[in-house]
Every structure is written in structure tokens, then in C-alpha cells.
């Protein structure tokens, strides 16, 4: 890993830890709205890291952190509807994560 990637990883890890603390708020924990989990400063700072942070975000998606789905969509400039396709109209957040991970892997080939 290059020094630049190590720097991005360190920033990502710090922001991710901060984001995890923020979303422990009971108001957020009791919410079923994904928007409530991403409407905060640490999440926005993760998105600002840009494309260099995508491998680290994808890693979190693979670990089940589906509230970062929107970060991938925002950073990559993709439309979730195009990733979902016509066969599945209303996928769960977990299904969206799997689709985004598959999309990411297909981009790396």
C-alpha cells in the first residue's frame, strides 16, 4: 500500500470510528430510516475522501455495514437503479450492499 493509500486508510478509519460513535445515539438506533444514519458530519467527511476511499468502504459493506451503501453511490457517481436492474424493484439494504460489492469487483477486472 502506498503512503497516500495509507493516509486515506488512516483518515477513513478515524472517520469511520467517529461515525460509529455518532450512530450509537438512541434516536438514530431506533430509526428505521437509512437517511438518519448518514445525515451527520463523519459520514459526509467519509464521502469527501472520494474514490480513494472506495476500497475501504467496500470492505465495510462486505462486513455488513450496509449504511455505507449511499457513500459508494455518491462517490462513484452511479445510479442504484442501474445496479439493481429490473428484476428486483425494492431490494433490502443488505441486498444493495451485495450488488454494490459485485459492481465494485466487476470494475476491478
CNS distance restraints for C-alpha pairs under 8 A (distance, minus, plus):
assign (resid   1 and name CA) (resid   5 and name CA) 6.00 0.50 0.50
assign (resid   1 and name CA) (resid   6 and name CA) 6.40 0.50 0.50
assign (resid   2 and name CA) (resid   6 and name CA) 6.20 0.50 0.50
assign (resid   3 and name CA) (resid   7 and name CA) 6.15 0.50 0.50
assign (resid   4 and name CA) (resid   8 and name CA) 6.31 0.50 0.50
assign (resid   5 and name CA) (resid   9 and name CA) 6.01 0.50 0.50
assign (resid   5 and name CA) (resid  52 and name CA) 7.23 0.50 0.50
assign (resid   6 and name CA) (resid  10 and name CA) 6.09 0.50 0.50
assign (resid   7 and name CA) (resid  11 and name CA) 6.22 0.50 0.50
assign (resid   8 and name CA) (resid  12 and name CA) 5.93 0.50 0.50
assign (resid   8 and name CA) (resid  49 and name CA) 7.28 0.50 0.50
assign (resid   8 and name CA) (resid  52 and name CA) 6.92 0.50 0.50
assign (resid   8 and name CA) (resid  53 and name CA) 6.51 0.50 0.50
assign (resid   9 and name CA) (resid  13 and name CA) 5.96 0.50 0.50
assign (resid   9 and name CA) (resid  53 and name CA) 7.15 0.50 0.50
assign (resid   9 and name CA) (resid  56 and name CA) 7.05 0.50 0.50
assign (resid  10 and name CA) (resid  14 and name CA) 6.19 0.50 0.50
assign (resid  11 and name CA) (resid  15 and name CA) 6.13 0.50 0.50
assign (resid  12 and name CA) (resid  16 and name CA) 5.84 0.50 0.50
assign (resid  12 and name CA) (resid  46 and name CA) 6.32 0.50 0.50
assign (resid  12 and name CA) (resid  49 and name CA) 7.62 0.50 0.50
assign (resid  12 and name CA) (resid  53 and name CA) 6.88 0.50 0.50
assign (resid  12 and name CA) (resid  56 and name CA) 7.47 0.50 0.50
assign (resid  13 and name CA) (resid  17 and name CA) 6.12 0.50 0.50
assign (resid  14 and name CA) (resid  18 and name CA) 6.27 0.50 0.50
assign (resid  15 and name CA) (resid  19 and name CA) 5.98 0.50 0.50
assign (resid  15 and name CA) (resid  42 and name CA) 5.49 0.50 0.50
assign (resid  15 and name CA) (resid  43 and name CA) 7.47 0.50 0.50
assign (resid  15 and name CA) (resid  45 and name CA) 7.10 0.50 0.50
assign (resid  15 and name CA) (resid  46 and name CA) 6.36 0.50 0.50
assign (resid  16 and name CA) (resid  20 and name CA) 6.12 0.50 0.50
assign (resid  16 and name CA) (resid  42 and name CA) 7.12 0.50 0.50
assign (resid  16 and name CA) (resid  43 and name CA) 7.67 0.50 0.50
assign (resid  16 and name CA) (resid  46 and name CA) 7.39 0.50 0.50
assign (resid  17 and name CA) (resid  21 and name CA) 6.40 0.50 0.50
assign (resid  18 and name CA) (resid  22 and name CA) 6.34 0.50 0.50
assign (resid  18 and name CA) (resid  42 and name CA) 6.23 0.50 0.50
assign (resid  19 and name CA) (resid  23 and name CA) 6.25 0.50 0.50
assign (resid  19 and name CA) (resid  40 and name CA) 7.88 0.50 0.50
assign (resid  19 and name CA) (resid  41 and name CA) 7.98 0.50 0.50
assign (resid  19 and name CA) (resid  42 and name CA) 5.05 0.50 0.50
assign (resid  19 and name CA) (resid  43 and name CA) 6.14 0.50 0.50
assign (resid  20 and name CA) (resid  24 and name CA) 6.48 0.50 0.50
assign (resid  21 and name CA) (resid  25 and name CA) 7.61 0.50 0.50
assign (resid  22 and name CA) (resid  40 and name CA) 7.81 0.50 0.50
assign (resid  23 and name CA) (resid  28 and name CA) 5.79 0.50 0.50
assign (resid  23 and name CA) (resid  29 and name CA) 6.62 0.50 0.50
assign (resid  23 and name CA) (resid  37 and name CA) 6.08 0.50 0.50
assign (resid  24 and name CA) (resid  28 and name CA) 6.83 0.50 0.50
assign (resid  24 and name CA) (resid  29 and name CA) 6.09 0.50 0.50
assign (resid  25 and name CA) (resid  29 and name CA) 6.14 0.50 0.50
assign (resid  26 and name CA) (resid  30 and name CA) 5.99 0.50 0.50
assign (resid  27 and name CA) (resid  31 and name CA) 6.55 0.50 0.50
assign (resid  28 and name CA) (resid  36 and name CA) 6.10 0.50 0.50
assign (resid  28 and name CA) (resid  37 and name CA) 6.49 0.50 0.50
assign (resid  31 and name CA) (resid  36 and name CA) 6.97 0.50 0.50
assign (resid  33 and name CA) (resid  37 and name CA) 7.51 0.50 0.50
assign (resid  34 and name CA) (resid  38 and name CA) 6.94 0.50 0.50
assign (resid  34 and name CA) (resid  67 and name CA) 6.40 0.50 0.50
assign (resid  35 and name CA) (resid  39 and name CA) 6.08 0.50 0.50
assign (resid  37 and name CA) (resid  67 and name CA) 6.64 0.50 0.50
assign (resid  38 and name CA) (resid  43 and name CA) 5.62 0.50 0.50
assign (resid  38 and name CA) (resid  44 and name CA) 7.54 0.50 0.50
assign (resid  38 and name CA) (resid  67 and name CA) 7.23 0.50 0.50
assign (resid  38 and name CA) (resid  68 and name CA) 7.82 0.50 0.50
assign (resid  39 and name CA) (resid  43 and name CA) 7.11 0.50 0.50
assign (resid  39 and name CA) (resid  44 and name CA) 7.65 0.50 0.50
assign (resid  40 and name CA) (resid  44 and name CA) 6.48 0.50 0.50
assign (resid  41 and name CA) (resid  45 and name CA) 6.13 0.50 0.50
assign (resid  42 and name CA) (resid  46 and name CA) 6.23 0.50 0.50
assign (resid  43 and name CA) (resid  47 and name CA) 6.44 0.50 0.50
assign (resid  43 and name CA) (resid  71 and name CA) 7.95 0.50 0.50
assign (resid  44 and name CA) (resid  48 and name CA) 6.26 0.50 0.50
assign (resid  45 and name CA) (resid  49 and name CA) 6.54 0.50 0.50
assign (resid  46 and name CA) (resid  50 and name CA) 7.60 0.50 0.50
assign (resid  46 and name CA) (resid  53 and name CA) 7.59 0.50 0.50
assign (resid  46 and name CA) (resid  71 and name CA) 7.67 0.50 0.50
assign (resid  47 and name CA) (resid  71 and name CA) 5.71 0.50 0.50
assign (resid  47 and name CA) (resid  74 and name CA) 7.24 0.50 0.50
assign (resid  47 and name CA) (resid  75 and name CA) 6.25 0.50 0.50
assign (resid  49 and name CA) (resid  53 and name CA) 5.84 0.50 0.50
assign (resid  50 and name CA) (resid  54 and name CA) 7.22 0.50 0.50
assign (resid  50 and name CA) (resid  75 and name CA) 5.62 0.50 0.50
assign (resid  51 and name CA) (resid  75 and name CA) 6.01 0.50 0.50
assign (resid  51 and name CA) (resid  76 and name CA) 6.75 0.50 0.50
assign (resid  53 and name CA) (resid  57 and name CA) 6.29 0.50 0.50
assign (resid  54 and name CA) (resid  58 and name CA) 5.96 0.50 0.50
assign (resid  54 and name CA) (resid  72 and name CA) 6.65 0.50 0.50
assign (resid  54 and name CA) (resid  75 and name CA) 7.68 0.50 0.50
assign (resid  55 and name CA) (resid  59 and name CA) 6.20 0.50 0.50
assign (resid  56 and name CA) (resid  60 and name CA) 6.48 0.50 0.50
assign (resid  57 and name CA) (resid  61 and name CA) 6.33 0.50 0.50
assign (resid  57 and name CA) (resid  68 and name CA) 6.90 0.50 0.50
assign (resid  57 and name CA) (resid  71 and name CA) 7.84 0.50 0.50
assign (resid  57 and name CA) (resid  72 and name CA) 7.20 0.50 0.50
assign (resid  58 and name CA) (resid  62 and name CA) 6.23 0.50 0.50
assign (resid  58 and name CA) (resid  72 and name CA) 7.73 0.50 0.50
assign (resid  58 and name CA) (resid 100 and name CA) 7.93 0.50 0.50
assign (resid  58 and name CA) (resid 101 and name CA) 6.20 0.50 0.50
assign (resid  58 and name CA) (resid 104 and name CA) 7.66 0.50 0.50
assign (resid  59 and name CA) (resid  63 and name CA) 6.45 0.50 0.50
assign (resid  60 and name CA) (resid  64 and name CA) 6.45 0.50 0.50
assign (resid  60 and name CA) (resid  65 and name CA) 5.38 0.50 0.50
assign (resid  60 and name CA) (resid  66 and name CA) 7.86 0.50 0.50
assign (resid  60 and name CA) (resid  68 and name CA) 7.75 0.50 0.50
assign (resid  61 and name CA) (resid  65 and name CA) 4.86 0.50 0.50
assign (resid  61 and name CA) (resid  66 and name CA) 5.50 0.50 0.50
assign (resid  61 and name CA) (resid  68 and name CA) 6.86 0.50 0.50
assign (resid  61 and name CA) (resid  69 and name CA) 7.23 0.50 0.50
assign (resid  61 and name CA) (resid  97 and name CA) 5.79 0.50 0.50
assign (resid  61 and name CA) (resid  98 and name CA) 7.70 0.50 0.50
assign (resid  61 and name CA) (resid 101 and name CA) 7.17 0.50 0.50
assign (resid  62 and name CA) (resid  97 and name CA) 7.49 0.50 0.50
assign (resid  62 and name CA) (resid  98 and name CA) 7.51 0.50 0.50
assign (resid  62 and name CA) (resid 101 and name CA) 7.08 0.50 0.50
assign (resid  64 and name CA) (resid  94 and name CA) 7.25 0.50 0.50
assign (resid  64 and name CA) (resid  97 and name CA) 7.82 0.50 0.50
assign (resid  66 and name CA) (resid  93 and name CA) 5.93 0.50 0.50
assign (resid  66 and name CA) (resid  94 and name CA) 5.82 0.50 0.50
assign (resid  66 and name CA) (resid  96 and name CA) 7.82 0.50 0.50
assign (resid  66 and name CA) (resid  97 and name CA) 5.71 0.50 0.50
assign (resid  67 and name CA) (resid  93 and name CA) 7.53 0.50 0.50
assign (resid  68 and name CA) (resid  72 and name CA) 6.87 0.50 0.50
assign (resid  69 and name CA) (resid  73 and name CA) 6.62 0.50 0.50
assign (resid  69 and name CA) (resid  93 and name CA) 7.56 0.50 0.50
assign (resid  69 and name CA) (resid  96 and name CA) 7.07 0.50 0.50
assign (resid  69 and name CA) (resid  97 and name CA) 5.96 0.50 0.50
assign (resid  69 and name CA) (resid 100 and name CA) 7.43 0.50 0.50
assign (resid  70 and name CA) (resid  74 and name CA) 6.03 0.50 0.50
assign (resid  71 and name CA) (resid  75 and name CA) 5.97 0.50 0.50
assign (resid  72 and name CA) (resid  76 and name CA) 5.78 0.50 0.50
assign (resid  72 and name CA) (resid 100 and name CA) 7.66 0.50 0.50
assign (resid  73 and name CA) (resid  77 and name CA) 5.73 0.50 0.50
assign (resid  73 and name CA) (resid  78 and name CA) 5.26 0.50 0.50
assign (resid  73 and name CA) (resid  79 and name CA) 6.56 0.50 0.50
assign (resid  73 and name CA) (resid  80 and name CA) 6.76 0.50 0.50
assign (resid  74 and name CA) (resid  78 and name CA) 7.05 0.50 0.50
assign (resid  78 and name CA) (resid  82 and name CA) 7.67 0.50 0.50
assign (resid  79 and name CA) (resid  83 and name CA) 6.79 0.50 0.50
assign (resid  80 and name CA) (resid  84 and name CA) 6.06 0.50 0.50
assign (resid  81 and name CA) (resid  85 and name CA) 6.07 0.50 0.50
assign (resid  83 and name CA) (resid  99 and name CA) 6.62 0.50 0.50
assign (resid  83 and name CA) (resid 100 and name CA) 7.16 0.50 0.50
assign (resid  83 and name CA) (resid 103 and name CA) 7.19 0.50 0.50
assign (resid  84 and name CA) (resid  88 and name CA) 6.43 0.50 0.50
assign (resid  84 and name CA) (resid  89 and name CA) 7.53 0.50 0.50
assign (resid  84 and name CA) (resid  91 and name CA) 7.78 0.50 0.50
assign (resid  84 and name CA) (resid  96 and name CA) 7.39 0.50 0.50
assign (resid  84 and name CA) (resid  99 and name CA) 6.92 0.50 0.50
assign (resid  85 and name CA) (resid  89 and name CA) 7.84 0.50 0.50
assign (resid  91 and name CA) (resid  95 and name CA) 5.65 0.50 0.50
assign (resid  91 and name CA) (resid  96 and name CA) 6.25 0.50 0.50
assign (resid  92 and name CA) (resid  96 and name CA) 6.24 0.50 0.50
assign (resid  93 and name CA) (resid  97 and name CA) 6.24 0.50 0.50
assign (resid  94 and name CA) (resid  98 and name CA) 6.49 0.50 0.50
assign (resid  95 and name CA) (resid  99 and name CA) 6.26 0.50 0.50
assign (resid  96 and name CA) (resid 100 and name CA) 6.10 0.50 0.50
assign (resid  97 and name CA) (resid 101 and name CA) 6.12 0.50 0.50
assign (resid  98 and name CA) (resid 102 and name CA) 6.18 0.50 0.50
assign (resid  99 and name CA) (resid 103 and name CA) 6.09 0.50 0.50
assign (resid 100 and name CA) (resid 104 and name CA) 6.07 0.50 0.50
assign (resid 101 and name CA) (resid 105 and name CA) 6.20 0.50 0.50
assign (resid 102 and name CA) (resid 106 and name CA) 6.17 0.50 0.50
assign (resid 103 and name CA) (resid 107 and name CA) 6.34 0.50 0.50
assign (resid 104 and name CA) (resid 108 and name CA) 6.51 0.50 0.50
assign (resid 105 and name CA) (resid 109 and name CA) 6.86 0.50 0.50
